[in-house]
């Protein structure tokens, strides 16, 4: 199911500051994997969940890049990777769009393990991503990555 999540800038910055030594630009999947380790209690309590989706990369163009982020209990997007880019994403990010959310961190870890420890989960989530492609088409958006 496609969901839109308001971007929690302040909490994202807090998470970035806590994990900045392990976070890298253009490594959102790995960054969230490391963040899940650093904040294990938030994920095990199901207060935070791992989300796969897209982020709008330009306010002038209808382009969205595939992305991985955290969704909190309030449904907000927490995105520590945002701050690794020196705000590469132009404009004011208002929301993130998810096509799949892992409600259980253990299940997420198993999927990553089965994917040869590659947290992009590109192939395993391909079927679930089709709904996102339809959503993008109906909203005149172009998906990249």
N, C-alpha and C positions, 0 to 999 in steps of 0.2 A: 504494500500500500504506500502510495506517495504521500509524504507529509512534509510540511514546511515548518521550520523551527526558527524562532527569532534568535539572532546572534547575541549571546551574552558576552559582550566585549570585556567587561571588568573581570569576570570569572575566568575567561580565556587567558587574560593577561596574568592572573594569579597562577594558573596552571603552567603557563609558559615560564614564568619566573622561577617556579619550583623545579622545572625539568629542563631548563634551557641548555644545560651541558650535554644532554643526550639528543636534543631536537635538531633537525636539519631542514633546510629549505627543500621543497619538492619531494619530501619523504613522509607525506601525511600518514600513510599506512603504517610505516615503521614507528613514526612518532606516537601514534595512538597506542600501538603495541607497548612501547616503553612507558607511556603515561599510565596504561592499565596496570603495569607492574608497580609504578611509583604510588599510585592511588588505589591499590588493590582493595582496600576496605570499602571504598565508594562503589566499586564494581561488584564485589561479592554481596554487598547489601542491596544491590540492584537500584541504588540511588542514581548511578550513572550507567549508561549503556553505550556500546560501540555502534556507530551508524555509518552506513555506506550510502553515498549519494552524490550530490553535485553542489557546486557553489558558482554563483554568477561571477565571472571574472572581468566583466567590463559593463559599466552602466550604459555606455553608448551602443554596444552591440549585444545581441541576444545570444551570447556565448556562455556556456557553463562547462566547468571542468570537473571530471570525476574526482571525488574527494572522500576522505574518511575523517570523522569527527566524533565527538561525544555528545550524547543527549542526556540531560539531567532529568530529574523527576518532574520538573516544571515544564518539560518539553522544549527547553532551550538548547541551542547548539553551543557547545564549548569547543573552541578550535585553537589549541596552542600553536599549531603550524602557521596560522595567520601571521604571527609575530616574527617568524623566522625569515620572512620574505622582505622585511623592511616595508611592509604594506604593499607588496607587489600588486595585489588585487586593487585595482583603481576604484575610486569612489567609496561610498559608505556602505559596507556590507551590512545588510539588514536581516538576512535570513539564509539558512542552508536548507537544502531539500534532500530528504532521504528516500531511498527506495527499499532499504532493508536495515532493520535494527536487530542486533543480537540482544535478546532479553536476558541472556545468561552468559557470564564471562567464561565459564568452563566450556560451554558449547563453542563460543568464539575461538578459544584456544585450541580446541580439537580441530576446528575447520582450518586454522592456520597450520597446525601440525600436518594434517592430511594434504595440505597444499605445499608440501615441502618447505614449511616454515616461511613461506612468502605471504605476508599479510595483505597483499593487494586483493586477494581472493577474486581475481578477474574471471577465471574460468568457472569456479564453483558458483559464482553469483550471476553468471551470464543470463540464465533463464529468468531470474528475478528482476534483472535490469531491463527486461523488455517493457515492463509497465512504465518505467522512467522514460524510455524512448518514445512511447506513445504520448505520455504526458508532455514531453518537450515538443513533439510535433504539433500537438493541439494548442500549445502556448507560443508557437513560433520561436522556439529556442533551438539552438544548435549545441549538441553535446560533443565535447572533445575529451580525449584522454581516456 
